[in-house]
Amino acid sequence: MNQLTRALQGRSKGGRRIFSGRSREAFKASYPEKAHKVEHELVSHPLLELEALALLSETLPAQSVEYNRGDGPIGVDGKPEANGLSIGETIRGIETSNSWAVLKNVEQTKPYADLLGRLIDEFHPIIEKRTGELLRPQAFIFVSSPNAITPFHFDPEHNILLQLRGKKTMRVFPAGDRSYASDEAHEAYHTGGARELTWDESLAPGAKSFTLFRGEAVYVPVMAPHFVKNGDRMSISLSITWRSEWSFAEADARAFNALLRRMGLKPSPPGRWPSSNRLKANAMRIARRIPGLA
């Protein structure tokens, strides 16, 4: 029996709801396009203690672990700077390692898959009624040093970020607004580019600010630009994400627009929900089958 297995044996399994009825109603009123806060009761869990996370980080494949210096700027050109430590050293010394780390797809490990399933099931009926079949559920864990900054970026998933320890402030910008992320930035990302975005202080007034304490969470819409500033103590957060056919269609429509732009055209951007973007999405899915085209 390895260290990780022993660390996870004591995990709790209770059937009690983690999100209150009030939180589920708030989610129902705002999903999928409005960033908003909800509350949760996942404030203590053996799977989410620092040593369990350090052990987990050392068992995950390299592509499932990312960790960087925490004192970088809000906007970065490409990937943030590395911190020179191992992932285990980064997490165990997070109070002083001046870093932020993310453990990706922790549902690869069964206990975390079980936890993800329990969390996402509470919103499952609301999600499927609004955006259709819930696809590709995933979980990510963030461990951050005091005052660490996660740079300005966007993500392709529907996302609820639960704050478990410490405090952080997330600033979320309107999804689909070209003032904060250009069409070209979207197209580059959906054709293999980075998710990090160009930052300018003039953008700051457009953000909606969410300060999260332990027991609070924020829903972030698909491709809504955001950045995160940690509080003055270390922080642990859990992100539960999922995709919908609508989110995949928007992604494929963006990729098709990149193809059109390479041909010298100036395509119109995809529509946000409830637009289906089906025509361009299907065109891109066909284009991928043609050698040398996409």
Buried (B, 14 or more C-beta within 10 A) or exposed (E): EEEBEEBBEEBEEEEEBBBBEEBBEBBBEBBBBBBBBBBBEBEEBBBBBBEBBBBBBBBBEEEBBBBBBBBBEBBBEEEBEEBEBBBBBBBBBBEEBBBBBBBBBBBBBEBBBBBBBBBBEBBEEBBEEBBEEBBEBBBBBBBBBBEBBBBBBBBBBBBBBBBBBBBBBBBBBBBBEEEBBEBEBBBBBBBEBEBBBEBEEEBEEBBBEBBBEBEBBBBBBBBBBBBBBBBEEBBBBBBBBBBBBBBBBBBBBBBBBBBBBEEEEEBEBBBBBEEBBEEBBBBBBEBEEEEEEB
